[in-house]
Amino acid sequence: MITVCLSVVYNLSIISPILPSLLISLNTEGIHGFWREYRNTFDIASKIEGVEIDGVLGEYSPSVLWSKNGKVAVAPVLLEDEDKESKPIALDGLDEESIRRFVASNLPPPLDLPILAELDNLNGNTDAKVNILDMMSGIGLLGAWADFQQESRKSWEQYDTQPASKLFEKAGITDALYEEFVSPLLHVLPMCPSYDCSAAAALSCFHVFALQSRGAFDVRWCKGSIGEKIFTPWQNQLEERGVTITGGARVSSIINNEHDMSKYTIQFGDEIDDTDCDAIVLAVGATSAGKIASSSPALSSLEATKDFDKLRGVTCVEFDYL
Protein backbone atom coordinates (compact mmCIF):
# COMPACT_ATOMS: atom_id res chain seq x y z
CA MET A 1 0.00 0.00 0.00
CA ILE A 2 1.35 3.43 -0.98
CA THR A 3 0.15 6.50 0.88
CA VAL A 4 0.36 9.98 -0.59
CA CYS A 5 -0.19 12.92 1.79
CA LEU A 6 -1.04 16.20 0.09
CA SER A 7 -1.80 19.68 1.32
CA VAL A 8 -2.43 21.68 -1.82
CA VAL A 9 -6.07 21.79 -2.83
CA TYR A 10 -8.89 21.51 -0.32
CA ASN A 11 -9.91 19.27 2.58
CA LEU A 12 -9.87 15.90 0.93
CA SER A 13 -8.48 12.50 1.81
CA ILE A 14 -8.19 9.66 -0.64
CA ILE A 15 -7.76 5.96 0.07
CA SER A 16 -7.37 3.87 -3.07
CA PRO A 17 -7.23 0.09 -3.38
CA ILE A 18 -5.61 0.57 -6.78
CA LEU A 19 -2.40 2.36 -5.81
CA PRO A 20 -3.51 0.91 -3.40
CA SER A 21 -3.68 3.85 -0.99
CA LEU A 22 -3.78 7.62 -1.30
CA LEU A 23 -4.35 9.88 1.67
CA ILE A 24 -4.80 13.52 0.76
CA SER A 25 -5.23 16.39 3.20
CA LEU A 26 -5.84 19.46 1.08
CA ASN A 27 -6.41 23.02 2.22
CA THR A 28 -7.17 25.51 -0.54
CA GLU A 29 -6.98 25.59 -4.32
CA GLY A 30 -3.32 26.00 -5.11
CA ILE A 31 -3.82 27.46 -8.58
CA HIS A 32 -5.79 30.59 -9.39
CA GLY A 33 -4.36 31.90 -12.67
CA PHE A 34 -3.46 29.47 -15.44
CA TRP A 35 -0.43 30.76 -17.36
CA ARG A 36 0.35 29.58 -20.87
CA GLU A 37 3.31 27.47 -19.79
CA TYR A 38 1.21 25.43 -17.31
CA ARG A 39 1.17 22.76 -19.99
CA ASN A 40 1.34 19.85 -17.57
CA THR A 41 -1.65 21.27 -15.69
CA PHE A 42 -3.64 21.61 -18.91
CA ASP A 43 -2.67 18.07 -19.91
CA ILE A 44 -3.79 16.56 -16.60
CA ALA A 45 -7.01 18.59 -16.51
CA SER A 46 -7.89 17.51 -20.05
CA LYS A 47 -7.82 13.88 -18.90
CA ILE A 48 -10.41 14.45 -16.18
CA GLU A 49 -13.81 13.19 -17.24
CA GLY A 50 -16.27 16.06 -17.52
CA VAL A 51 -13.57 18.74 -17.77
CA GLU A 52 -13.14 20.51 -21.08
CA ILE A 53 -10.36 23.09 -20.81
CA ASP A 54 -12.01 25.77 -22.93
CA GLY A 55 -15.24 25.14 -21.08
CA VAL A 56 -13.86 25.77 -17.59
CA LEU A 57 -11.22 28.40 -18.41
CA GLY A 58 -11.78 31.75 -20.06
CA GLU A 59 -9.76 33.21 -22.92
CA TYR A 60 -6.25 34.48 -22.30
CA SER A 61 -6.56 37.97 -20.89
CA PRO A 62 -4.26 40.93 -20.15
CA SER A 63 -2.37 40.85 -16.86
CA VAL A 64 -2.37 43.84 -14.51
CA LEU A 65 0.67 44.53 -12.34
CA TRP A 66 0.18 46.37 -9.07
CA SER A 67 2.77 47.76 -6.68
CA LYS A 68 2.26 49.21 -3.21
CA ASN A 69 1.70 52.56 -4.93
CA GLY A 70 -1.14 51.37 -7.17
CA LYS A 71 -1.52 50.05 -10.69
CA VAL A 72 1.76 49.99 -12.62
CA ALA A 73 1.10 48.41 -15.99
CA VAL A 74 -1.21 46.28 -18.10
CA ALA A 75 0.49 43.53 -20.12
CA PRO A 76 -1.45 42.58 -23.26
CA VAL A 77 -2.00 39.05 -24.56
CA LEU A 78 1.19 38.47 -26.55
CA LEU A 79 0.33 35.28 -28.41
CA GLU A 80 -3.07 35.45 -30.07
CA ASP A 81 -2.94 32.05 -31.77
CA GLU A 82 -0.88 29.35 -30.04
CA ASP A 83 -1.06 27.04 -33.07
CA LYS A 84 0.60 29.58 -35.35
CA GLU A 85 4.32 30.29 -35.23
CA SER A 86 5.00 33.76 -33.91
CA LYS A 87 6.74 35.76 -36.64
CA PRO A 88 7.83 39.39 -36.98
CA ILE A 89 5.03 41.54 -38.33
CA ALA A 90 5.25 44.21 -41.00
CA LEU A 91 5.07 47.89 -40.11
CA ASP A 92 1.56 48.80 -41.19
CA GLY A 93 1.45 52.38 -39.90
CA LEU A 94 3.41 55.16 -38.29
CA ASP A 95 1.20 55.57 -35.24
CA GLU A 96 2.66 54.75 -31.83
CA GLU A 97 0.77 51.45 -31.43
CA SER A 98 1.85 50.13 -34.86
CA ILE A 99 5.48 51.03 -34.22
CA ARG A 100 5.45 49.39 -30.78
CA ARG A 101 3.99 46.16 -32.15
CA PHE A 102 6.48 46.12 -35.03
CA VAL A 103 9.46 46.60 -32.71
CA ALA A 104 8.17 44.08 -30.15
CA SER A 105 7.57 41.37 -32.77
CA ASN A 106 11.24 41.57 -33.76
CA LEU A 107 12.51 41.22 -30.18
CA PRO A 108 12.85 38.00 -28.18
CA PRO A 109 11.03 37.60 -24.86
CA PRO A 110 11.10 39.28 -22.40
CA LEU A 111 12.07 42.42 -24.33
CA ASP A 112 8.74 42.39 -26.16
CA LEU A 113 6.72 42.64 -22.94
CA PRO A 114 7.81 46.12 -21.72
CA ILE A 115 7.50 47.47 -25.27
CA LEU A 116 3.84 46.45 -25.47
CA ALA A 117 2.84 46.98 -21.86
CA GLU A 118 0.66 49.98 -21.09
CA LEU A 119 2.48 51.78 -18.31
CA ASP A 120 -0.07 53.49 -16.13
CA ASN A 121 2.33 56.13 -14.88
CA LEU A 122 3.95 57.01 -18.20
CA ASN A 123 0.79 57.77 -20.14
CA GLY A 124 0.59 61.50 -19.54
CA ASN A 125 0.81 61.14 -15.77
CA THR A 126 2.88 64.02 -14.37
CA ASP A 127 3.44 62.06 -11.17
CA ALA A 128 5.17 59.19 -12.97
CA LYS A 129 6.71 56.69 -10.56
CA VAL A 130 9.09 55.33 -13.21
CA ASN A 131 10.58 57.01 -16.26
CA ILE A 132 12.26 55.86 -19.42
CA LEU A 133 15.69 55.81 -17.75
CA ASP A 134 14.29 53.54 -15.03
CA MET A 135 12.95 51.16 -17.67
CA MET A 136 16.27 51.15 -19.53
CA SER A 137 18.13 50.22 -16.34
CA GLY A 138 16.50 46.79 -16.62
CA ILE A 139 18.82 46.06 -19.55
CA GLY A 140 21.47 45.34 -16.93
CA LEU A 141 19.70 42.08 -16.14
CA LEU A 142 20.01 40.73 -19.67
CA GLY A 143 23.46 39.26 -19.01
CA ALA A 144 22.20 37.14 -16.13
CA TRP A 145 19.04 36.19 -18.04
CA ALA A 146 21.15 34.99 -20.96
CA ASP A 147 23.67 33.20 -18.74
CA PHE A 148 21.22 31.38 -16.46
CA GLN A 149 20.15 28.00 -17.85
CA GLN A 150 16.94 26.70 -16.31
CA GLU A 151 17.88 23.03 -16.67
CA SER A 152 21.55 23.41 -15.76
CA ARG A 153 22.72 22.25 -12.35
CA LYS A 154 25.84 24.39 -12.76
CA SER A 155 23.70 27.51 -13.29
CA TRP A 156 21.65 26.76 -10.19
CA GLU A 157 24.78 26.25 -8.09
CA GLN A 158 26.27 29.49 -9.40
CA TYR A 159 23.23 31.72 -8.82
CA ASP A 160 21.81 29.97 -5.77
CA THR A 161 24.66 31.20 -3.59
CA GLN A 162 23.66 34.87 -3.83
CA PRO A 163 20.42 36.65 -2.92
CA ALA A 164 18.35 38.15 -5.69
CA SER A 165 18.87 41.59 -4.12
CA LYS A 166 22.60 41.29 -4.92
CA LEU A 167 21.80 40.34 -8.50
CA PHE A 168 19.62 43.43 -8.99
CA GLU A 169 22.24 45.63 -7.34
CA LYS A 170 24.97 44.35 -9.68
CA ALA A 171 22.67 44.83 -12.67
CA GLY A 172 22.27 48.50 -11.79
CA ILE A 173 18.49 48.68 -11.88
CA THR A 174 17.10 51.84 -10.31
CA ASP A 175 15.20 51.94 -7.05
CA ALA A 176 12.05 53.04 -8.88
CA LEU A 177 12.14 50.09 -11.28
CA TYR A 178 12.73 47.72 -8.39
CA GLU A 179 9.85 49.11 -6.31
CA GLU A 180 7.34 49.31 -9.17
CA PHE A 181 8.17 46.22 -11.25
CA VAL A 182 10.70 43.81 -9.76
CA SER A 183 9.42 43.73 -6.19
CA PRO A 184 5.74 43.13 -7.17
CA LEU A 185 6.80 40.32 -9.52
CA LEU A 186 8.84 38.69 -6.77
CA HIS A 187 5.85 38.80 -4.45
CA VAL A 188 3.57 37.01 -6.93
CA LEU A 189 6.10 34.54 -8.41
CA PRO A 190 8.54 33.16 -5.78
CA MET A 191 6.41 35.02 -3.17
CA CYS A 192 9.22 36.59 -1.17
CA PRO A 193 11.34 39.75 -1.05
CA SER A 194 14.61 39.84 -2.96
CA TYR A 195 16.80 39.56 0.15
CA ASP A 196 15.04 36.30 1.07
CA CYS A 197 15.16 34.77 -2.41
CA SER A 198 18.16 33.37 -4.23
CA ALA A 199 19.13 34.82 -7.59
CA ALA A 200 18.57 31.37 -9.10
CA ALA A 201 14.99 31.18 -7.81
CA ALA A 202 14.20 34.67 -9.12
CA LEU A 203 15.71 33.98 -12.54
CA SER A 204 13.90 30.64 -12.72
CA CYS A 205 10.53 32.29 -12.05
CA PHE A 206 11.22 35.01 -14.60
CA HIS A 207 12.19 32.28 -17.08
CA VAL A 208 8.96 30.34 -16.66
CA PHE A 209 6.62 33.32 -16.73
CA ALA A 210 8.34 35.59 -19.25
CA LEU A 211 11.50 34.29 -20.89
CA GLN A 212 11.04 30.82 -22.27
CA SER A 213 8.48 31.67 -24.95
CA ARG A 214 6.50 34.53 -26.39
CA GLY A 215 3.23 34.78 -24.55
CA ALA A 216 4.48 33.01 -21.41
CA PHE A 217 3.02 35.86 -19.34
CA ASP A 218 -0.44 35.35 -20.88
CA VAL A 219 -2.94 34.05 -18.33
CA ARG A 220 -6.45 32.65 -18.31
CA TRP A 221 -8.83 32.33 -15.36
CA CYS A 222 -11.33 29.75 -14.25
CA LYS A 223 -14.95 30.56 -15.11
CA GLY A 224 -16.02 29.69 -11.58
CA SER A 225 -14.74 27.91 -8.49
CA ILE A 226 -11.72 25.73 -9.28
CA GLY A 227 -13.00 23.24 -6.72
CA GLU A 228 -16.33 22.99 -8.51
CA LYS A 229 -15.08 23.13 -12.10
CA ILE A 230 -11.98 20.93 -11.84
CA PHE A 231 -11.48 19.16 -8.52
CA THR A 232 -15.03 17.92 -8.00
CA PRO A 233 -15.06 16.14 -11.42
CA TRP A 234 -11.60 14.79 -10.60
CA GLN A 235 -12.86 13.53 -7.25
CA ASN A 236 -15.86 11.88 -8.96
CA GLN A 237 -13.55 10.19 -11.46
CA LEU A 238 -11.36 8.82 -8.67
CA GLU A 239 -14.38 7.50 -6.79
CA GLU A 240 -15.62 5.73 -9.91
CA ARG A 241 -12.26 3.96 -10.06
CA GLY A 242 -12.70 2.59 -6.56
CA VAL A 243 -11.03 5.36 -4.59
CA THR A 244 -12.52 6.13 -1.18
CA ILE A 245 -12.32 9.81 -0.22
CA THR A 246 -12.35 10.91 3.41
CA GLY A 247 -12.11 14.54 4.51
CA GLY A 248 -10.10 15.97 7.38
CA ALA A 249 -7.31 13.39 7.39
CA ARG A 250 -4.68 15.45 9.19
CA VAL A 251 -1.50 13.45 9.75
CA SER A 252 -0.33 13.57 13.38
CA SER A 253 2.58 11.13 13.15
CA ILE A 254 4.27 8.52 10.97
CA ILE A 255 5.81 5.52 12.71
CA ASN A 256 7.32 2.22 11.70
CA ASN A 257 4.81 -0.60 11.65
CA GLU A 258 5.13 -2.60 14.88
CA HIS A 259 4.62 -5.90 13.03
CA ASP A 260 6.82 -5.21 10.01
CA MET A 261 9.59 -2.61 10.26
CA SER A 262 9.72 -2.31 6.45
CA LYS A 263 6.20 -0.84 6.53
CA TYR A 264 4.76 2.32 8.07
CA THR A 265 1.73 3.35 10.08
CA ILE A 266 0.20 6.79 9.63
CA GLN A 267 -1.59 8.11 12.69
CA PHE A 268 -4.42 10.59 12.31
CA GLY A 269 -5.56 11.07 15.88
CA ASP A 270 -8.78 9.92 17.52
CA GLU A 271 -11.33 10.55 14.75
CA ILE A 272 -9.76 8.52 11.92
CA ASP A 273 -8.28 5.02 12.15
CA ASP A 274 -4.57 4.60 11.61
CA THR A 275 -3.47 3.42 8.16
CA ASP A 276 -0.71 0.90 7.39
CA CYS A 277 1.23 1.30 4.16
CA ASP A 278 4.36 0.22 2.33
CA ALA A 279 5.57 3.67 1.25
CA ILE A 280 4.72 7.31 1.81
CA VAL A 281 4.91 10.29 -0.53
CA LEU A 282 4.78 13.70 1.14
CA ALA A 283 3.39 16.44 -1.10
CA VAL A 284 2.88 19.07 1.56
CA GLY A 285 4.08 22.61 2.16
CA ALA A 286 7.41 23.29 3.83
CA THR A 287 5.90 24.20 7.19
CA SER A 288 3.70 21.07 7.22
CA ALA A 289 6.66 18.88 6.26
CA GLY A 290 8.64 20.21 9.21
CA LYS A 291 5.80 19.62 11.66
CA ILE A 292 5.13 16.10 10.40
CA ALA A 293 8.81 15.18 10.52
CA SER A 294 9.27 16.50 14.07
CA SER A 295 6.38 14.37 15.37
CA SER A 296 7.24 11.26 13.34
CA PRO A 297 10.00 8.92 14.55
CA ALA A 298 10.07 7.19 11.18
CA LEU A 299 10.94 10.50 9.49
CA SER A 300 13.04 12.33 12.07
CA SER A 301 15.59 9.51 12.07
CA LEU A 302 16.29 9.94 8.35
CA GLU A 303 19.29 11.94 7.12
CA ALA A 304 17.19 13.61 4.41
CA THR A 305 14.74 15.11 6.92
CA LYS A 306 17.15 16.39 9.56
CA ASP A 307 16.77 20.01 8.42
CA PHE A 308 13.04 19.95 7.74
CA ASP A 309 12.49 22.11 10.83
CA LYS A 310 14.36 24.92 9.07
CA LEU A 311 11.99 24.96 6.12
CA ARG A 312 9.59 27.87 5.85
CA GLY A 313 6.31 28.25 4.07
CA VAL A 314 4.63 31.18 2.38
CA THR A 315 1.38 32.82 3.40
CA CYS A 316 -0.25 34.38 0.37
CA VAL A 317 -3.09 36.89 0.83
CA GLU A 318 -5.03 37.51 -2.36
CA PHE A 319 -7.23 40.51 -3.08
CA ASP A 320 -9.75 40.44 -5.91
CA TYR A 321 -10.46 43.81 -7.49
CA LEU A 322 -13.98 43.99 -8.88
ZALO-765124 format. One record per residue (C-alpha): x, y, z; residue in three letters. Coordinates in steps of 0.001 Angstrom, whole numbers, plus 500000, padded with zeros to 6 digits. Each point is the difference from the previous one (the first is absolute). Example, Ala and Ser with C-alpha at 12.3 -4.5 7.8 and 13.67 -1.06 7.14 Angstrom:
BEGIN
512300495500507800ALA501370503440499340SER
//
This chain:
BEGIN
500000500000500000MET501346503430499016ILE498804503071501868THR500205503482498531VAL499456502933502380CYS499146503279498296LEU499243503485501231SER499368501998496861VAL496364500116498987VAL497176499717502514TYR498981497754502894ASN500044496631498348LEU501383496604500886SER500290497158497547ILE500437496299500712ILE500382497915496863SER500147496221499682PRO501614500474496602ILE503214501797500968LEU498894498548502410PRO499830502933502414SER499895503777499685LEU499426502258502975LEU499555503638499089ILE499566502868502438SER499389503074497887LEU499435503562501140ASN499240502488497240THR500185500077496216GLU503666500415499205GLY499502501455496531ILE498026503131499191HIS501434501307496725GLY500898497571497225PHE503027501290498078TRP500777498828496495ARG502969497884501078GLU497900497959502485TYR499958497336497313ARG500170497090502426ASN497005501412501877THR498016500348496785PHE500962496459498991ASP498887498492503310ILE496780502025500098ALA499114498921496453SER500076496368501151LYS497409500570502723ILE496600498741498936GLU497539502869499728GLY502698502677499749VAL500436501772496685GLU502779502579500273ILE498351502686497882ASP496762499368501851GLY501387500629503489VAL502639502628499175LEU499441503350498356GLY502012501459497137GLU503517501269500616TYR499693503491501408SER502297502960500745PRO501889499928503290SER499995502988502347VAL503042500685502173LEU499510501845503275TRP502591501392502388SER499495501445503464LYS499434503351498282ASN497166498806497763GLY499620498681496478LYS503281499938498070VAL499335498421496634ALA497693497874497888VAL501696497248497975ALA498060499052496861PRO499449496473498700VAL503193499413498012LEU499137496810498144LEU496598500176498340GLU500133496593498297ASP502064497302501728GLU499817497696496973ASP501662502537497721LYS503713500710500121GLU500686503472501319SER501735501999497264LYS501090503633499661PRO497205502142498654ILE500218502678497331ALA499819503675500888LEU496494500915498916ASP499888503576501293GLY501962502777501612LEU497784500418503043ASP501464499177503412GLU498108496701500402GLU501081498676496575SER503629500903500634ILE499976498362503447ARG498533496770498620ARG502489499956497125PHE502981500482502317VAL498712497474502566ALA499402497297497375SER503667500201499015ASN501271499645503575LEU500344496777502006PRO498174499607503313PRO500072501676502464PRO500969503142498070LEU496671499965498172ASP497979500258503222LEU501095503472501215PRO499687501357496453ILE496340498978499793LEU499004500532503619ALA497815503000500768GLU501822501798502779LEU497447501710502179ASP502399502638501249ASN501624500878496682LEU496840500763498059ASN499801503726500601GLY500216499644503767ASN502072502875501405THR500564498041503198ASP501731497137498201ALA501538497501502403LYS502373498633497349VAL501490501682496956ASN501688498854496835ILE503429499943501679LEU498602497732502712ASP498657497622497364MET503322499995498135MET501859499063503191SER498362496570499722GLY502321499270497075ILE502654499284502617GLY498228496739500787LEU500312498654496469LEU503450498527500658GLY498741497877502888ALA496837499055498084TRP502115498791497082ALA502513498217502219ASP497552498174502284PHE498935496619498603GLN496790498705501548GLN500936496327499640GLU503674500386500906SER501171498834503415ARG503113502142499583LYS497860503122499474SER497955499252503100TRP503131499486502097GLU501488503240498694GLN496957502228500574TYR498579498250503057ASP502855501238502176THR498997503667499766GLN496765501775500909PRO497930501504497228ALA500518503436501568SER503727499700499204LYS499205499055496416LEU497819503092499514PHE502617502200501641GLU502727498720497664LYS497702500475497007ALA499605503668500886GLY496214500182499909ILE498608503162501567THR498102500103503267ASP496855501097498164ALA500091497047497596LEU500582497631502893TYR497124501387502078GLU497487500203497145GLU500836496908497918PHE502527497593501488VAL498716499920503572SER496322499402499018PRO501059497190497654LEU502044498363502749LEU497014500115502321HIS497720498214497522VAL502520497528498518LEU502444498621502632PRO497873501860502605MET502804501571502006CYS502126503156500113PRO503271500089498088SER502192499719503116TYR498233496743500917ASP500119498466496524CYS503000498601498181SER500968501456496640ALA499442496550498488ALA496426499804501292ALA499209503491498690ALA501504499312496576LEU498194496656499818SER496634501655500675CYS500689502714497449PHE500967497279497519HIS496766498055500422VAL497667502975499929PHE501715502279497484ALA503162498694498352LEU499537496528498619GLN497441500855497325SER498021502857498555ARG496728500248501848GLY501256498232503136ALA498533502850502072PHE496540499491498456ASP497506498705502552VAL496489498591500022ARG497619499687502943TRP497496497414501117CYS496380500817499136LYS498938499129503534GLY501278498215503089SER503019497820499209ILE498721497512502560GLY496669499748498212GLU501244500140496411LYS503105497798500254ILE500497498237503320PHE496450498757500521THR499976498222496582PRO503455498651500822TRP498741498734503344GLN497005498354498289ASN502310498307497507GLN502183498628502790LEU496980498683501881GLU498765498236496876GLU503354498225499846ARG499563498631503500GLY501674502766501977VAL498508500777503413THR500201503675500951ILE499968501104503633THR500240503625501097GLY502007501428502876GLY502797497422500003ALA502624502064501808ARG503178498002500558VAL501173500115503624SER502908497564499772SER501696497391497823ILE501542496997501741ILE501508496696498988ASN497487497185499952ASN500316498000503228GLU499491496702498153HIS502198500690496982ASP502778502596500247MET500123500297496191SER496483501475500079LYS498565503157501535TYR496970501029502009THR498468503442499552ILE498213501318503067GLN497161502488499611PHE498859500476503572GLY496786498848501640ASP497450500635497232GLU501573497964497169ILE501473496502500229ASP503717499578499458ASP501096498818496551THR502758497485499238ASP501944500400496763CYS503132498915498173ASP501208503453498924ALA499150503644500557ILE500185502977497659VAL499874503413501672LEU498610502742497757ALA499494502628502661VAL501196503540500601GLY503329500676501665ALA498488500909503366THR497803496875500026SER502962497811499040ALA501977501322502956GLY497158499413502449LYS499328496483498738ILE503685499082500123ALA500457501318503548SER497116497864501294SER500860496899497974SER502760497650501211PRO500063498275496625ALA500872503306498312LEU502101501830502586SER502547497179499992SER500703500430496282LEU503000502003498768GLU497895501673497297ALA497555501499502512THR502406501284502632LYS499621503620498862ASP496268499933499323PHE499456502160503091ASP501870502810498239LYS497628500045497053LEU497600502907499726ARG496717500376498217GLY498324502934498307VAL496751501639501021THR498373501561496971CYS497156502508500458VAL498065500621496811GLU497793502999499284PHE497484499933497168ASP499291503371498423TYR496476500183498606LEU
//
